[in-house]
């Protein structure tokens, strides 16, 4: 058993005050298993942004604020964006096999429509536009300034 999957419980003997460590197995949720499996891809994708670290992403998924979409060798992380006129599903982090990412979009679009989203949004490096235009994505501009 890996230590990260276990809780340690220390039992103190009243007679001798001897510590006995007993592992208690904690069942992981399905998303946690997938997150751990895809962690190398997630870490790689996180290098291209400065808003989140690995534990931030994991905690937001645990809280239900972010969604993880897992493929065999690819992933997306998404969140809803709420605006006065509409809702969007923001695909703000992805990585792994590009062909698989493209295939996964069908399910994500269905999910977004079921949740009354008007758009899929996302950001990234310039090269993504070339890869995504044939799927109906259009370029928008966003700028930032460090304060």
DRENTITI-133107 format. One record per residue: residue number from 1; residue in one letter; x negated, y negated, z of N, C-alpha, C in turn. Coordinates in steps of 0.001 Angstrom, whole numbers, plus 500000, padded with zeros to 6 digits. Atoms other than C-alpha are relative to their C-alpha. Layout:
BEGIN
+-----+--------+--------+--------+--------+--------+--------+--------+--------+--------+--------+
| num | residu |   n.c1 |   n.c2 |   n.c3 |  ca.c1 |  ca.c2 |  ca.c3 |   c.c1 |   c.c2 |   c.c3 |
+-----+--------+--------+--------+--------+--------+--------+--------+--------+--------+--------+
| NUM |      a |      X |      Y |      Z |      X |      Y |      Z |      X |      Y |      Z |
...
+-----+--------+--------+--------+--------+--------+--------+--------+--------+--------+--------+
//
This chain:
BEGIN
+-----+--------+--------+--------+--------+--------+--------+--------+--------+--------+--------+
| num | residu |   n.c1 |   n.c2 |   n.c3 |  ca.c1 |  ca.c2 |  ca.c3 |   c.c1 |   c.c2 |   c.c3 |
+-----+--------+--------+--------+--------+--------+--------+--------+--------+--------+--------+
|   1 |      x | 499163 | 501178 | 500000 | 500000 | 500000 | 500000 | 499116 | 498757 | 500000 |
|   2 |      x | 500755 | 501227 | 500010 | 498737 | 496552 | 499203 | 500460 | 499124 | 501157 |
|   3 |      x | 499714 | 500784 | 498800 | 498530 | 494196 | 502149 | 501015 | 498902 | 499736 |
|   4 |      x | 499060 | 501071 | 500275 | 500511 | 491444 | 500363 | 501435 | 500491 | 499953 |
|   5 |      x | 498657 | 499453 | 500034 | 503515 | 493767 | 500156 | 500460 | 500455 | 501392 |
|   6 |      x | 499666 | 499492 | 498667 | 503483 | 494505 | 503844 | 499996 | 498870 | 501013 |
|   7 |      x | 500046 | 500853 | 498827 | 504212 | 492708 | 507051 | 499270 | 500802 | 501061 |
|   8 |      x | 500662 | 499275 | 498933 | 502048 | 493565 | 509981 | 500703 | 499701 | 501314 |
|   9 |      x | 499336 | 500153 | 498713 | 503647 | 494153 | 513309 | 499047 | 500519 | 501074 |
|  10 |      x | 500913 | 499607 | 498931 | 501506 | 494245 | 516413 | 500823 | 500417 | 501209 |
|  11 |      x | 499306 | 499474 | 498827 | 502800 | 496416 | 519211 | 499016 | 500056 | 501150 |
|  12 |      x | 500881 | 499986 | 498834 | 501257 | 495836 | 522593 | 500461 | 501062 | 500976 |
|  13 |      x | 499698 | 498998 | 498988 | 501097 | 498714 | 524974 | 499993 | 499309 | 501358 |
|  14 |      x | 499919 | 500656 | 498699 | 502237 | 497501 | 528365 | 498969 | 500581 | 500961 |
|  15 |      x | 500918 | 499367 | 499067 | 499963 | 499968 | 530112 | 498558 | 499576 | 499777 |
|  16 |      x | 501416 | 500238 | 500251 | 496648 | 499249 | 528397 | 499754 | 498747 | 499163 |
|  17 |      x | 500122 | 501183 | 500864 | 497342 | 496138 | 526252 | 499126 | 500301 | 498783 |
|  18 |      x | 500730 | 499593 | 501197 | 495982 | 498009 | 523223 | 500868 | 499655 | 498798 |
|  19 |      x | 499260 | 500363 | 501211 | 496985 | 496656 | 519832 | 500118 | 501194 | 499074 |
|  20 |      x | 499761 | 498974 | 501015 | 498515 | 499059 | 517368 | 500660 | 499297 | 498826 |
|  21 |      x | 499470 | 500669 | 501190 | 499115 | 497793 | 513839 | 500812 | 500995 | 499197 |
|  22 |      x | 499106 | 499139 | 500750 | 502082 | 499301 | 512022 | 500477 | 499250 | 498761 |
|  23 |      x | 499519 | 500690 | 501204 | 502722 | 498353 | 508374 | 501507 | 500211 | 499824 |
|  24 |      x | 498579 | 499928 | 500311 | 506322 | 497558 | 507528 | 500136 | 499576 | 498549 |
|  25 |      x | 499892 | 500284 | 501423 | 507027 | 497746 | 503800 | 501170 | 499068 | 499742 |
|  26 |      x | 498969 | 500950 | 500395 | 508959 | 494795 | 502427 | 500279 | 500232 | 498519 |
|  27 |      x | 499637 | 499798 | 501404 | 510835 | 495544 | 499218 | 499997 | 498662 | 499280 |
|  28 |      x | 500042 | 501218 | 500795 | 510114 | 492925 | 496591 | 501236 | 499910 | 499128 |
|  29 |      x | 498913 | 500209 | 500948 | 512878 | 491404 | 494535 | 499440 | 500203 | 498592 |
|  30 |      x | 500422 | 499738 | 501376 | 512767 | 492158 | 490804 | 499170 | 498852 | 499435 |
|  31 |      x | 500746 | 501139 | 500549 | 511618 | 488627 | 489929 | 498594 | 499936 | 500588 |
|  32 |      x | 501323 | 500030 | 499375 | 508724 | 488937 | 492403 | 499059 | 501019 | 499360 |
|  33 |      x | 500793 | 498972 | 500676 | 507531 | 492145 | 490765 | 499547 | 499476 | 498636 |
|  34 |      x | 500330 | 500547 | 501322 | 507677 | 490472 | 487350 | 499026 | 498837 | 500115 |
|  35 |      x | 500899 | 501135 | 499783 | 506005 | 487318 | 488648 | 498581 | 500503 | 500250 |
|  36 |      x | 501322 | 499449 | 499695 | 503133 | 489340 | 490089 | 499368 | 500649 | 498772 |
|  37 |      x | 500513 | 499333 | 501205 | 502786 | 491357 | 486876 | 499503 | 498975 | 498981 |
|  38 |      x | 500338 | 501020 | 500999 | 502662 | 488197 | 484740 | 499112 | 498889 | 500554 |
|  39 |      x | 500782 | 501046 | 499339 | 500565 | 486182 | 487178 | 498787 | 499521 | 499194 |
|  40 |      x | 501132 | 500505 | 500792 | 497453 | 486077 | 484936 | 500439 | 499023 | 498897 |
|  41 |      x | 499485 | 500919 | 501028 | 499529 | 484464 | 482142 | 500469 | 498688 | 500626 |
|  42 |      x | 499490 | 501200 | 499327 | 501149 | 482052 | 484598 | 498835 | 499110 | 500419 |
|  43 |      x | 501185 | 500764 | 499586 | 497771 | 480993 | 486013 | 499366 | 499327 | 498795 |
|  44 |      x | 500585 | 500560 | 501217 | 496453 | 480473 | 482495 | 500805 | 498795 | 499504 |
|  45 |      x | 499146 | 501103 | 500465 | 499431 | 478267 | 481546 | 499933 | 498797 | 500935 |
|  46 |      x | 500049 | 501096 | 499021 | 499165 | 476216 | 484737 | 498791 | 499095 | 499801 |
|  47 |      x | 501211 | 500798 | 500230 | 495724 | 474991 | 483644 | 500271 | 498788 | 499112 |
|  48 |      x | 499720 | 501067 | 500951 | 497363 | 472736 | 481040 | 500943 | 498932 | 500551 |
|  49 |      x | 499128 | 501001 | 499383 | 499439 | 470694 | 483494 | 499501 | 499728 | 501419 |
|  50 |      x | 500458 | 500337 | 498648 | 499011 | 469027 | 486880 | 501157 | 499789 | 500981 |
|  51 |      x | 498827 | 500225 | 499151 | 502520 | 469069 | 488359 | 500222 | 501100 | 501036 |
|  52 |      x | 499714 | 498855 | 499141 | 502646 | 472525 | 489925 | 498783 | 500899 | 500134 |
|  53 |      x | 500963 | 498912 | 499875 | 500418 | 475242 | 491296 | 500800 | 501302 | 500086 |
|  54 |      x | 499348 | 498690 | 500020 | 501174 | 478961 | 491457 | 501010 | 500152 | 501136 |
|  55 |      x | 499080 | 499837 | 498866 | 502729 | 478868 | 494929 | 501208 | 499075 | 499886 |
|  56 |      x | 498849 | 500885 | 500234 | 504922 | 475864 | 493971 | 501033 | 500695 | 499118 |
|  57 |      x | 499106 | 499325 | 500950 | 506371 | 477824 | 491051 | 500721 | 501145 | 500696 |
|  58 |      x | 499414 | 498840 | 499334 | 506940 | 480941 | 493132 | 501059 | 499567 | 501025 |
|  59 |      x | 499053 | 500465 | 498982 | 508666 | 479000 | 495930 | 501270 | 499430 | 499364 |
|  60 |      x | 498818 | 500570 | 500676 | 510973 | 477130 | 493522 | 500863 | 501106 | 499388 |
|  61 |      x | 499222 | 498851 | 500498 | 511987 | 480445 | 491943 | 500732 | 500651 | 501170 |
|  62 |      x | 499394 | 499398 | 498802 | 512622 | 481879 | 495409 | 501209 | 499180 | 500464 |
|  63 |      x | 498919 | 500898 | 499582 | 514815 | 478837 | 496184 | 501143 | 499946 | 498978 |
|  64 |      x | 498983 | 500033 | 501034 | 516771 | 479320 | 492949 | 499990 | 498730 | 499165 |
|  65 |      x | 500099 | 501249 | 500754 | 515623 | 475989 | 491495 | 499345 | 500196 | 498635 |
|  66 |      x | 500646 | 499646 | 501260 | 513459 | 477534 | 488762 | 500421 | 501415 | 499637 |
|  67 |      x | 499698 | 498658 | 500491 | 514075 | 480619 | 486615 | 498741 | 500549 | 499344 |
|  68 |      x | 501099 | 499373 | 500739 | 511458 | 483071 | 485417 | 500606 | 500954 | 498982 |
|  69 |      x | 499578 | 499139 | 501109 | 511984 | 484793 | 482083 | 498802 | 500861 | 499665 |
|  70 |      x | 501154 | 499135 | 500207 | 509761 | 487820 | 481729 | 500203 | 500926 | 498815 |
|  71 |      x | 500047 | 499039 | 501083 | 508860 | 489812 | 478677 | 498929 | 501025 | 500331 |
|  72 |      x | 501048 | 498993 | 499791 | 506432 | 492667 | 478251 | 498650 | 499327 | 500224 |
|  73 |      x | 501291 | 500682 | 499910 | 503501 | 490299 | 477733 | 500155 | 498490 | 499821 |
|  74 |      x | 499741 | 501425 | 500151 | 505036 | 486807 | 477909 | 500984 | 499552 | 501079 |
|  75 |      x | 499076 | 500536 | 499000 | 506984 | 484517 | 480232 | 500366 | 498550 | 499675 |
|  76 |      x | 499599 | 501406 | 499938 | 508861 | 481223 | 480512 | 500382 | 499710 | 501443 |
|  77 |      x | 499404 | 500497 | 498768 | 509693 | 479194 | 483597 | 500862 | 498825 | 499591 |
|  78 |      x | 499067 | 501051 | 500390 | 512723 | 476943 | 483298 | 500694 | 499419 | 501217 |
|  79 |      x | 499167 | 500623 | 498971 | 514869 | 474593 | 485323 | 501063 | 499169 | 499288 |
|  80 |      x | 498956 | 500854 | 500552 | 518067 | 472676 | 484759 | 499629 | 498541 | 500223 |
|  81 |      x | 500105 | 501448 | 499862 | 517953 | 468954 | 484159 | 501405 | 499430 | 499872 |
|  82 |      x | 498657 | 500580 | 499986 | 521087 | 466980 | 484983 | 499923 | 498526 | 499631 |
|  83 |      x | 499902 | 501384 | 500424 | 521907 | 463736 | 483214 | 501471 | 499600 | 500016 |
|  84 |      x | 498588 | 500409 | 499952 | 525081 | 461627 | 483312 | 500846 | 500556 | 498849 |
|  85 |      x | 499217 | 499568 | 501159 | 526123 | 462777 | 479826 | 499878 | 501482 | 499674 |
|  86 |      x | 500176 | 498584 | 500323 | 524816 | 466325 | 479677 | 498962 | 500647 | 500900 |
|  87 |      x | 500960 | 499163 | 499281 | 522729 | 469117 | 481153 | 499051 | 500604 | 498975 |
|  88 |      x | 500986 | 499342 | 500858 | 519534 | 470582 | 479667 | 499371 | 501155 | 500759 |
|  89 |      x | 500855 | 498977 | 499419 | 517497 | 473690 | 480270 | 498588 | 499673 | 499544 |
|  90 |      x | 501363 | 500405 | 500295 | 513872 | 472615 | 480473 | 499069 | 501205 | 500117 |
|  91 |      x | 501003 | 498919 | 500037 | 511323 | 475263 | 479441 | 498642 | 499333 | 500192 |
|  92 |      x | 501174 | 500820 | 499722 | 508381 | 473644 | 481159 | 498704 | 500770 | 500141 |
|  93 |      x | 501224 | 499218 | 499885 | 505925 | 476525 | 481394 | 500213 | 501317 | 499259 |
|  94 |      x | 499902 | 498714 | 500699 | 505260 | 479513 | 479154 | 498603 | 500495 | 499683 |
|  95 |      x | 501290 | 499432 | 500355 | 502497 | 481843 | 478182 | 500138 | 501437 | 499563 |
|  96 |      x | 500013 | 498621 | 500465 | 501534 | 485174 | 476748 | 500113 | 500086 | 498492 |
|  97 |      x | 499884 | 499708 | 501425 | 502288 | 486655 | 473351 | 501024 | 499087 | 499332 |
|  98 |      x | 499105 | 500971 | 500631 | 503765 | 483989 | 471055 | 501206 | 500653 | 499320 |
|  99 |      x | 498877 | 499343 | 500682 | 505890 | 486398 | 468982 | 501065 | 500436 | 501004 |
| 100 |      x | 499059 | 499601 | 498963 | 507459 | 487693 | 472152 | 500720 | 498778 | 500579 |
| 101 |      x | 499362 | 501244 | 499526 | 508084 | 484137 | 473391 | 501116 | 499584 | 499052 |
| 102 |      x | 499003 | 500381 | 500999 | 509926 | 483426 | 470162 | 501233 | 500901 | 500102 |
| 103 |      x | 498880 | 499051 | 499858 | 512068 | 486570 | 470553 | 500826 | 499718 | 501258 |
| 104 |      x | 499333 | 500241 | 498724 | 512891 | 485676 | 474158 | 500932 | 498788 | 499944 |
| 105 |      x | 499184 | 501216 | 500087 | 514389 | 482341 | 473084 | 501478 | 500292 | 499770 |
| 106 |      x | 498596 | 499666 | 500276 | 517576 | 484053 | 471889 | 500784 | 500166 | 501306 |
| 107 |      x | 499345 | 499784 | 498706 | 518458 | 485175 | 475423 | 500064 | 498720 | 500811 |
| 108 |      x | 500040 | 501254 | 499252 | 517424 | 481855 | 476908 | 501039 | 499026 | 499462 |
| 109 |      x | 498983 | 500877 | 500603 | 519617 | 479936 | 474452 | 501398 | 500425 | 500425 |
| 110 |      x | 498703 | 499495 | 499553 | 522567 | 482152 | 475348 | 500267 | 499594 | 501452 |
| 111 |      x | 499897 | 500396 | 498600 | 521950 | 481526 | 479062 | 500300 | 498503 | 500109 |
| 112 |      x | 499815 | 501456 | 499958 | 521703 | 477767 | 478446 | 501419 | 499621 | 499563 |
| 113 |      x | 498635 | 500287 | 500465 | 524979 | 477717 | 476483 | 501032 | 500412 | 501040 |
| 114 |      x | 499083 | 499532 | 498960 | 526735 | 479757 | 479188 | 500031 | 499055 | 501197 |
| 115 |      x | 500076 | 500957 | 498892 | 525607 | 477111 | 481686 | 500210 | 498558 | 499526 |
| 116 |      x | 499564 | 501283 | 500550 | 526901 | 474265 | 479510 | 498861 | 499008 | 499771 |
| 117 |      x | 501124 | 500861 | 500354 | 523503 | 472906 | 478467 | 500161 | 499540 | 498561 |
| 118 |      x | 499936 | 500546 | 501353 | 523412 | 470651 | 475441 | 498685 | 500230 | 499241 |
| 119 |      x | 501302 | 499869 | 500638 | 519678 | 471032 | 474766 | 499091 | 500947 | 500786 |
| 120 |      x | 501199 | 499401 | 499406 | 516633 | 473164 | 475410 | 498927 | 498932 | 499844 |
| 121 |      x | 501090 | 500959 | 500086 | 513732 | 470869 | 476230 | 498717 | 500675 | 500459 |
| 122 |      x | 501292 | 499487 | 499563 | 510071 | 471421 | 476839 | 498917 | 499016 | 499615 |
| 123 |      x | 501135 | 500855 | 500320 | 506712 | 469775 | 476648 | 498770 | 500856 | 499846 |
| 124 |      x | 501229 | 499244 | 500157 | 503225 | 470778 | 475809 | 499042 | 499304 | 499059 |
| 125 |      x | 500998 | 500540 | 500915 | 500282 | 470272 | 473545 | 500593 | 499839 | 498605 |
| 126 |      x | 499502 | 500312 | 501351 | 500739 | 468949 | 469995 | 500252 | 501233 | 499139 |
| 127 |      x | 499895 | 498813 | 500844 | 500254 | 472367 | 468404 | 501319 | 500741 | 500142 |
| 128 |      x | 498721 | 499320 | 499799 | 503542 | 473614 | 469876 | 501047 | 499556 | 498977 |
| 129 |      x | 498999 | 500489 | 500959 | 505539 | 471422 | 467482 | 499965 | 500808 | 498710 |
| 130 |      x | 500116 | 499195 | 501229 | 504205 | 473302 | 464439 | 500614 | 501380 | 500189 |
| 131 |      x | 499487 | 498651 | 499732 | 505117 | 476606 | 466062 | 501514 | 500021 | 500204 |
| 132 |      x | 498597 | 500001 | 499592 | 508611 | 475516 | 467129 | 500970 | 499343 | 499015 |
| 133 |      x | 499107 | 500711 | 500920 | 509977 | 473394 | 464268 | 500958 | 500943 | 499279 |
| 134 |      x | 499129 | 499087 | 500745 | 511344 | 476387 | 462353 | 501106 | 500589 | 500879 |
| 135 |      x | 498982 | 499517 | 499063 | 513354 | 477286 | 465481 | 501010 | 498910 | 500351 |
| 136 |      x | 499054 | 501082 | 499776 | 515149 | 473934 | 465441 | 499559 | 498959 | 501020 |
| 137 |      x | 500487 | 500994 | 499040 | 513024 | 472035 | 467952 | 499533 | 498758 | 499248 |
| 138 |      x | 500419 | 501277 | 500578 | 512386 | 468348 | 467227 | 499102 | 499288 | 500991 |
| 139 |      x | 500942 | 500722 | 499154 | 509658 | 466101 | 468522 | 500664 | 498814 | 500679 |
| 140 |      x | 499673 | 501197 | 499240 | 510368 | 463558 | 471238 | 498699 | 499533 | 500617 |
| 141 |      x | 501232 | 500509 | 499423 | 507787 | 461362 | 472856 | 500171 | 499749 | 501485 |
| 142 |      x | 500044 | 500299 | 498582 | 506898 | 461166 | 476492 | 498594 | 499496 | 500283 |
| 143 |      x | 501307 | 500523 | 499620 | 504094 | 459152 | 477986 | 499918 | 500007 | 501520 |
| 144 |      x | 500170 | 500136 | 498563 | 502610 | 458952 | 481455 | 498786 | 499142 | 500276 |
| 145 |      x | 501096 | 500843 | 499559 | 500338 | 456628 | 483343 | 499718 | 500320 | 501463 |
| 146 |      x | 500356 | 499699 | 498611 | 498466 | 457525 | 486490 | 499975 | 498700 | 500806 |
| 147 |      x | 499966 | 501183 | 499116 | 499046 | 455093 | 489351 | 499132 | 500210 | 501222 |
+-----+--------+--------+--------+--------+--------+--------+--------+--------+--------+--------+
//
